Amino acid sequence: MAHFPGAYSNPVYGQVTITAEQDKLFMLLAVNQQKVWLQPFDRDSFTFTWPTDLAAAVFAIGPDGRAMSLSMDCDGGKEFKRIEEKPGS
């Protein structure tokens, strides 16, 4: 689970943040700071409810084993690219 947490950005939809809490993944949506649970589906794929519909979230994993991006199928499909942390942050 260590390779998913972090911040991801989309030029239209802004930023989402993935956190790990008590062996579960959560997504904090920047629009209204709503926290949703990412329910495991298949390896790097998860489901979540937004706002009342079931949606999918799929992470693309890079060669270093960390997620490079997050794609969601809600609202026509959106890709969020990982925001790299700056050294010392």
FENTAVEN-V89885 format. One record per pair of residues at least 4 apart in sequence whose C-alpha atoms are under 6 Angstrom apart, sorted by the first residue. I is the first residue (numbers start at 0). J is the second residue. D is the distance in whole Angstrom. If there is no record, write none. Layout:
i/j/d
I/J/D
I/J/D
//
This chain:
i/j/d
2/65/4
2/66/6
3/66/5
4/17/5
4/18/5
5/16/6
5/17/5
6/15/6
6/16/4
6/81/6
6/82/5
7/14/6
7/15/5
7/79/5
7/80/5
7/81/4
7/82/5
8/13/5
8/14/4
8/79/5
8/80/5
9/13/5
9/79/5
14/29/6
15/27/6
15/28/5
15/29/6
16/26/6
16/27/5
17/25/6
17/26/5
18/24/6
18/25/5
19/23/6
19/24/5
24/37/5
25/35/6
25/36/5
25/37/5
26/34/6
26/35/5
27/32/6
27/33/6
27/34/4
28/32/5
28/33/5
37/45/6
37/46/6
37/47/5
38/45/5
38/46/5
39/45/5
40/44/5
40/45/5
43/57/6
43/58/5
44/56/6
44/57/4
45/55/6
45/56/5
46/54/6
46/55/4
46/56/6
47/53/6
47/54/5
48/52/5
48/53/5
48/54/6
54/73/6
55/71/6
55/72/6
56/70/6
56/71/5
57/69/6
57/70/5
58/66/6
58/68/6
58/69/5
59/66/6
59/67/6
59/68/5
60/64/6
60/65/5
60/66/4
60/67/6
61/65/6
61/66/6
61/67/6
67/81/5
68/79/6
68/80/4
68/81/5
69/78/6
69/79/5
70/77/6
70/78/4
71/76/5
71/77/5
72/76/4
//
